[in-house]
Amino acid sequence: MKLNKALFLCLALIICSLNVIKGQSKYYTHLNNFGEFNCGGTRIKNNVLVDLNNSLDNRFNVITTSDNGSNLSCLVRIANRNNTEGRVVTVYDKDGNKIKQKKTEWGFVWNYLDDDNYYVLKLSCNNTALHDVFDQRSMTCEVVKVENGVSKCLESIELLKGVNLYDKLNTIKVDFAENYVKLSIGDKKLQLITNISLCCDNVFNVGYFVGSGAEIEVERFVVKKIEDNLTMLETGWTKTSIEDYFSGGNRDYVEGIWSYLDRNIDEDYLKLGGKYKLAIIKNDKGGYDLLYYDGAMVNADKWRCGMLKGRLTKTNFKDIYDLVWWGSVMDGFDDDTYATLTDFSILTLFFPIEKGQIRFVKM
């Protein structure tokens, strides 16, 4: 009897210990530190900031205003607590009559002038057949322009994965430049959803959008000025000086003109900006500069021959290099990126986080 009691207590202790261990487990992602937003920038944070819209009118909360409408990046960690399957929310019209709202919308607003003039990334979730065994839930991301009260959908993207489809937090990241808006979203990892051509050089008001019946929690809202990469990537090299350099001979096997060969990428994470030609030239740091030579399809008017497209830094392993790469919109990739050289003629650039690789062949 005593033995059985002792065994029971021992098993109970083990089970309780397992529960304690399980209860203490935590899940971390790079979004906990908001990537490049971890330091600097304008931060606006409330522990729990909840905004409930009980009317049929669209509501906006403009977080910050800037007189510089380009080269800015915004990040918001946001959730719609009323975004659950089958939930019906009671809202009121202007006369106080009750209306049943079956789908709630929320999102990010920019270039907000008034309730009749703005841009918005509008989010909503849908089910193909609610409560059916074959039901599939998705998120619709609409880029909408409202001008003088008239709405126009510029682009619509449907997401089945990579975002929280219910009432938990997602991160929205919006990058603005002179002639484009780059939108990314994700719950645990950001994914690029569109890179749309828009002019954003006017007064710049950003905030979040609360559709009727939505209950919004904003964990953090950050605005940061983007460095002027166009100037930063200038090197002084030109097509003529590159050709003169290579005509001098005595170059090692890495240096030369390399041309796009092929790619293996998941376009949910990485998009090809062009079938590039690169001029690879030794730099004064013991590595190599990858200079843009030709082939851009995205932002082709910005890329000029001789601009810095990437940089290779030697490692302890032969023909394996650490890689920094500037994408088509001049945003930097350096998170676990690397490059390999095979048979002296195939250069492969690896982007593990973005699940892709691009190969170049020496000409």
C-alpha positions in Angstrom: 0.0 0.0 0.0 2.8 2.4 0.9 4.6 1.4 -2.3 1.6 2.2 -4.4 1.1 5.5 -2.6 4.7 6.4 -3.2 4.5 5.4 -6.9 1.4 7.5 -7.2 3.1 10.6 -5.7 6.1 10.1 -7.9 4.0 9.9 -11.0 2.0 13.0 -9.9 5.2 14.9 -9.4 6.5 13.9 -12.8 3.2 15.0 -14.5 3.2 18.3 -12.6 6.8 18.9 -13.6 5.9 18.3 -17.2 3.1 20.7 -17.0 5.3 23.4 -15.4 7.9 22.9 -18.2 5.2 23.1 -20.9 3.7 26.2 -19.2 7.1 28.0 -19.2 7.8 27.4 -22.9 7.8 30.6 -25.0 7.8 31.2 -28.7 10.2 33.9 -30.2 10.5 35.3 -33.7 12.5 38.1 -35.2 9.3 40.2 -35.1 9.6 40.3 -31.3 12.3 42.9 -31.9 10.6 44.4 -35.0 13.8 43.9 -37.1 15.4 47.1 -38.1 12.9 49.0 -35.9 14.4 47.7 -32.7 16.4 50.9 -32.2 15.6 54.5 -33.3 12.6 55.8 -35.1 9.4 57.3 -33.7 7.7 54.8 -31.4 4.2 55.1 -30.2 3.2 52.3 -27.9 0.4 51.4 -25.5 0.3 48.2 -23.5 -3.2 47.6 -24.7 -4.7 50.1 -27.1 -8.2 49.0 -28.1 -10.4 50.9 -30.5 -14.0 49.7 -31.0 -16.1 50.9 -33.9 -19.8 50.4 -33.2 -21.1 52.5 -36.1 -21.4 52.0 -39.8 -19.0 54.8 -40.5 -15.3 54.0 -41.3 -13.1 55.3 -38.5 -9.4 56.3 -38.7 -6.8 56.9 -36.0 -4.0 59.0 -37.5 -0.9 58.1 -35.4 1.6 60.5 -36.8 2.1 63.3 -39.4 5.2 64.0 -41.4 6.0 66.6 -44.0 8.2 64.1 -45.8 6.0 61.7 -47.8 8.8 59.6 -49.2 11.6 57.3 -48.0 9.7 56.3 -44.9 8.9 52.9 -43.4 6.1 52.1 -41.0 5.4 49.0 -38.9 2.3 48.2 -36.9 1.6 45.1 -34.8 -2.2 44.9 -34.8 -5.1 42.5 -34.2 -8.9 42.6 -34.8 -10.5 41.0 -31.7 -13.8 40.6 -33.6 -12.2 38.6 -36.4 -13.5 35.2 -35.5 -15.5 32.6 -37.5 -19.2 33.1 -37.5 -19.1 36.1 -35.2 -21.9 38.7 -35.7 -21.4 42.1 -34.3 -24.2 44.6 -33.5 -23.5 48.1 -34.9 -25.6 51.2 -35.2 -26.5 53.5 -38.1 -26.7 57.3 -37.8 -30.3 57.0 -36.6 -29.4 54.6 -33.8 -30.9 51.5 -35.5 -29.2 48.2 -34.9 -27.4 46.5 -37.8 -25.9 43.0 -37.8 -22.3 43.1 -39.1 -21.1 39.6 -40.2 -17.6 40.6 -41.5 -15.3 43.2 -39.9 -12.5 45.0 -41.7 -9.3 46.7 -40.4 -5.9 47.8 -41.6 -3.4 50.5 -42.3 -4.1 54.0 -43.7 -1.7 56.5 -45.3 -1.8 59.8 -47.1 -4.9 60.5 -45.0 -6.3 64.0 -45.8 -9.9 63.5 -44.6 -12.5 60.8 -44.5 -13.0 61.2 -48.3 -9.3 61.2 -49.4 -6.8 58.5 -48.3 -5.1 55.2 -49.2 -5.8 52.1 -47.1 -4.5 48.5 -46.8 -7.8 46.9 -45.9 -7.8 43.4 -44.3 -10.7 41.0 -43.9 -11.1 37.2 -43.5 -13.5 34.9 -45.3 -14.7 31.3 -45.2 -15.6 29.2 -48.3 -18.1 27.1 -46.4 -18.4 27.9 -42.7 -18.7 24.8 -40.4 -18.2 22.5 -43.4 -15.4 19.9 -43.3 -14.0 21.3 -46.5 -14.2 24.9 -45.4 -11.1 27.1 -46.0 -10.4 30.4 -44.3 -8.4 33.1 -46.0 -7.4 36.8 -45.6 -8.1 39.4 -48.3 -5.7 42.3 -48.5 -7.0 45.1 -50.6 -5.1 48.3 -51.5 -7.8 50.9 -51.9 -7.6 54.5 -53.0 -10.4 56.9 -51.9 -10.5 60.2 -53.7 -13.4 62.6 -53.1 -15.4 59.8 -51.5 -15.0 57.4 -54.4 -13.2 54.1 -53.7 -11.1 52.3 -56.2 -9.4 48.9 -55.5 -5.9 49.1 -56.9 -4.9 45.5 -56.0 -6.4 42.6 -54.1 -4.3 39.7 -52.7 -5.7 36.5 -51.1 -3.6 34.8 -48.4 -4.1 31.3 -47.1 -1.0 31.0 -44.8 1.6 33.1 -43.1 -0.9 35.3 -41.3 -3.1 34.9 -38.3 -6.6 34.4 -39.8 -8.4 35.0 -36.5 -8.2 37.5 -33.6 -4.5 37.4 -32.9 -1.7 39.9 -33.8 -0.3 40.4 -37.3 2.5 42.7 -38.3 2.1 45.1 -41.2 5.2 46.7 -42.7 4.8 49.5 -45.3 7.8 51.0 -47.1 7.4 54.2 -49.0 9.7 55.6 -51.7 9.2 58.3 -54.4 7.2 56.1 -56.8 6.2 52.9 -55.0 4.7 51.4 -51.9 5.9 48.1 -50.7 3.5 46.1 -48.4 4.4 43.1 -46.2 2.4 41.2 -43.6 2.8 38.2 -41.4 2.1 36.8 -37.9 5.5 35.2 -37.3 7.4 36.2 -40.4 6.9 39.0 -42.8 6.0 38.2 -46.4 5.9 40.6 -49.3 2.4 40.9 -50.7 2.8 43.7 -53.3 5.1 46.4 -54.5 2.7 48.8 -56.1 3.6 51.9 -58.1 2.2 55.0 -56.3 3.3 58.5 -55.8 3.7 59.4 -52.1 5.2 62.8 -52.2 2.4 64.8 -50.6 1.6 65.4 -46.9 2.0 62.1 -45.1 -0.5 61.0 -42.5 -0.4 57.4 -41.3 -2.5 55.4 -38.9 -4.8 52.5 -38.6 -8.2 51.8 -40.0 -11.2 50.4 -38.0 -14.1 49.1 -40.1 -17.6 48.9 -38.6 -17.8 46.3 -35.9 -14.1 45.9 -35.6 -12.4 45.9 -32.3 -8.7 46.8 -32.8 -5.7 46.2 -30.5 -2.5 47.9 -31.5 0.5 46.6 -29.7 3.0 48.9 -31.4 3.2 51.5 -34.1 6.6 52.6 -35.4 7.6 55.1 -38.1 11.1 55.4 -39.4 12.9 57.3 -42.1 14.6 55.1 -44.7 18.2 55.9 -45.6 18.7 57.3 -49.1 20.0 54.1 -50.6 20.1 55.6 -54.1 23.0 57.8 -52.9 24.5 55.2 -50.7 24.8 52.7 -53.5 26.7 55.0 -55.8 30.3 53.9 -56.2 31.9 56.1 -58.9 32.2 53.1 -61.3 30.8 53.6 -64.8 30.4 51.2 -67.7 33.5 52.7 -69.3 35.6 52.4 -66.2 34.5 48.8 -65.6 35.4 47.9 -69.2 38.8 49.6 -68.9 39.4 47.8 -65.6 38.8 44.3 -67.1 40.8 45.1 -70.3 43.9 45.5 -68.1 44.2 41.7 -67.5 45.7 40.0 -64.4 42.3 39.5 -62.7 41.5 36.6 -60.4 38.8 34.0 -61.2 36.1 35.7 -59.3 36.4 39.0 -61.0 34.5 39.6 -64.3 31.1 40.0 -65.8 28.5 37.5 -64.6 25.1 37.0 -66.2 21.8 35.8 -64.7 21.4 32.0 -65.2 18.3 30.8 -63.3 16.5 31.0 -60.0 14.7 28.8 -57.5 12.5 31.1 -55.4 9.2 31.1 -53.6 7.6 34.3 -54.8 5.6 34.6 -51.6 8.9 35.5 -49.9 11.2 36.8 -52.7 10.6 38.3 -56.1 13.1 38.6 -58.9 13.7 42.2 -59.8 15.5 41.5 -63.1 17.8 39.2 -65.0 20.8 41.0 -63.9 24.4 41.2 -65.2 26.9 41.9 -62.5 30.5 43.2 -62.6 32.4 41.6 -59.8 35.5 43.6 -58.7 37.8 43.3 -55.8 37.4 45.8 -53.0 39.9 47.2 -50.5 38.4 45.1 -47.7 39.6 41.8 -49.1 36.3 40.9 -50.6 34.4 41.7 -53.7 31.8 44.3 -54.8 29.0 43.2 -57.0 28.3 46.1 -59.3 25.1 46.4 -61.2 25.8 46.2 -65.0 22.5 45.7 -66.7 19.2 43.8 -66.7 16.9 45.5 -64.1 13.2 45.1 -64.7 11.9 46.6 -61.5 13.1 50.2 -60.8 15.1 50.1 -64.1 15.1 53.9 -64.2 16.9 54.0 -60.8 19.6 51.4 -61.4 22.6 52.8 -63.2 25.7 50.8 -64.3 28.3 50.8 -61.6 25.9 51.0 -58.6 26.5 48.6 -55.7 24.2 45.5 -56.0 25.9 43.4 -53.4 29.1 42.6 -51.5 31.0 39.3 -50.9 33.1 38.8 -47.8 35.5 35.9 -47.5 34.9 33.2 -44.9 37.1 30.5 -43.6 35.8 28.2 -46.3 37.1 28.3 -49.9 34.7 29.8 -52.4 32.0 30.4 -49.7 31.2 34.0 -49.0 29.0 36.1 -46.7 26.6 38.1 -48.8 25.0 41.5 -48.6 22.5 42.1 -51.4 20.4 45.1 -52.4 17.1 44.2 -53.9 15.2 45.8 -56.8 13.8 48.5 -54.6 17.3 49.0 -52.9 16.4 47.3 -49.7 19.2 45.3 -48.1 19.3 41.5 -47.5 21.9 40.3 -45.1 20.1 37.9 -42.8 21.9 34.5 -43.1 22.6 35.3 -46.8 25.6 33.7 -48.4 27.1 32.9 -51.8 29.1 30.0 -53.3 31.3 29.7 -56.3 31.3 26.4 -58.2 33.7 25.2 -61.0 35.0 28.8 -61.2 32.0 29.7 -63.3 28.7 29.4 -61.3 27.9 31.9 -58.6 24.9 31.1 -56.4 23.3 33.6 -54.1 21.4 32.0 -51.2 18.6 33.7 -49.3 17.6 31.1 -46.6 15.0 33.3 -44.8 13.3 34.2 -48.1 13.5 30.5 -49.3 15.3 31.3 -52.5 18.5 31.2 -54.6 19.7 32.9 -57.8 22.5 31.7 -60.0 24.9 33.6 -62.3 27.3 32.3 -64.9 30.6 33.9 -65.8 30.7 35.3 -69.3 
